[in-house]
């Protein structure tokens, strides 16, 4: 049986830890060649030693020249077939105290960087008549939450942007979808998980009775990146253990 992503080249941002790291590891295991990108260079190199099928790039995806640099990094492998816009930040704040700076930074990382990268990879995908763009949304792409003014708005933007991508790129054999994790054990979520009340709430809300791991997101990402998902386009996929199905 051939590997699911054999002969595919993937670019994954926010790859040094958490969900991004799990996606990189799963994609490599399934035959892809992966360019793993993160703003944190040392953790990236520690967690993902380079091999014949894995290259790491220390880069800030919000930099204007980042898309061009990452495209050039993929040239020896024939360009990018799969883009996973995973890099993200959460700077808590309500409408009363969210600063202009934290709002702008949240949108720069969570929305503008994915837009620029999608714009950069789309022409070559169009020429190949094949491509996959997977954006990381959140359950906050559908709902609101306390003190998540900028984060919630940015994840709603990811949903709308992805649906527009799906319509624009679908005729060229390119699909665009977004993943919607709920509470997942990651470095970004740890400050919240360290609150026993928060952790107990999510463990109790999910009918499966536990909080998800990064690998629980990597599996759905693998499916969306595969040929099997050719008719899945413009969709959000809640990865929440059933938490959002519960009244």
PEDAQUI-V195525 format. One line per field, one symbol per residue. ss: DSSP state (H for helix, E for strand, C for the rest). phi: phi as a letter, one per 30 degrees, with the letter a starting at -180 (. if undefined). burial: I if it has 9 or more other ideal C-beta (glycine too) atoms within 8 Angstrom, else O. Layout:
ss: ???
phi: ???
burial: ???
This chain:
ss: CCCCCCCCEEEEECCCCHHHHHHHHHHHHCCCEEEEEECCHHHHHHHCCCECCEEEEECCCCCCCHHHHHHHHHHHHCCCCEEEECCCCCCCECCCCCCHHHHHHHHHHHHHHHHHHHHHHHHHHHHHCCEEEEEECCHHHCCCCCCEHHHHHHHHHHHHHHHHHHHHHHHHCEEEEEEEECCEECCCCHHHHCCHHHHHHHHHHCCCCCCEEHHHHHHHHHHHHCHHHCCCCCCEEEECCCHHHCC
phi: .dddceiccccbcicdahdddddedddddcjdcbcccadcdddddddbedbdcbbcbdacddddddedddddddedcjjccbccdceabbcelcddbddedddddeddddbddeddddddddedddddiaabbbcccadddcbcadhbeddddddddeddddddeeddcedciccbbbcbdcdbdbdddeeddddeddddddddddediacdceddcddedddddcddcdccaiccbdcbiiedccd
burial: OOOIIIOIIIIIIIIIIIIIIIIIIIIIOIIIIIIIIIOIOOIIIOOIOOOOOIIIIIIOIOOOOIIOIIIOIIOOOOIIIIIIIIIIIOIOIOOOOIOOOIIOIIIIIIIIIIIIIIOIIIOIIIOIOOIIIIIIIIIIIIOOOOOIIIIIIIIIIIIOIIIOIIOOIIOIOIIIIIIIIIIIIIOOIIOIIOOOOIIOOIIOOIOOOOIIOIOIIIIIIIIIIIOOIOOOIIOIIIIIIIIIOOO
